[in-house]
């Protein structure tokens, strides 16, 4: 999200009191003892700013409509791109048998879809704490990126398997490194939405296979696969729920790594603000 850096009309006074400062960037600015009292700071970025003794009394903090529209747009774009890739891969896998040369790719696709969908959905129910949830998030992100990279790289290069594999590896590695280093709300929304799509793809492929087992009289295998498909669908719903939760609860005003020593926030409603690694 692009933000314009805001400069006060009278820099010496450093008074921003009662101003509408929505979506402005104060990233890294020296604003010790600045007066923001009564200002609308929704969508503002104060990351790394010096705010020693600053006055934030009665400020409005949180999301803006522009931020929500951007996050919803990211979710929709991720859904469309991932759905296109998954549908192309899944429908291409239907009808393949163990005697076909592409059977190895079918198994790899099924395993990858399951890993991406399961790790994404488990974030909402994991009893093991934030570190395990973070690891599940990273695994889901890498796997979904690899699946998308496999499909789109292979499509661009006329279904060349070598290029498809290279696209999967590069996409997975780049995505993993990016999220470990930066992450953020936009990344979380994209990963969780993609995880939901992958989980549905795994459920669909499992369900079709279960129908095939049942129609040929293999009832035990068909019932087991049907139960597994239902579990995957439930995890898909968990991923969708997490996506919408991220959008609703995302911090709109950022104070990450800011120096807030002796800053005053009296009568300020501080929901939807990110104070991670802030001082004071």
Secondary structure, 3 states (H helix, E strand, C coil): CCCEECCCCCCCCCECCCCECCCEECCCCECCCCECCCCECCCCECCCCECCCCECCCCECCCCHHHHHHHHHHHHHHHHHHHHHHHHHHHHHCCCCCCCCCHHHHHHHHHHHHHHHHHHHHCCCCCCCHHHHHHHHHHHHHHHHHHHHHHHHHHHCCCCHHHHHHHHHHHHHHHHHHHHHCCCHHHHHHHHHHHHHHHHHHHHHHHHHHHHHHHCCCHHHHHHHHHHHHHHHHHHHHHHHHHHHHHHHCCCEECCCCECCCCECCCCECCCEECCCCEC
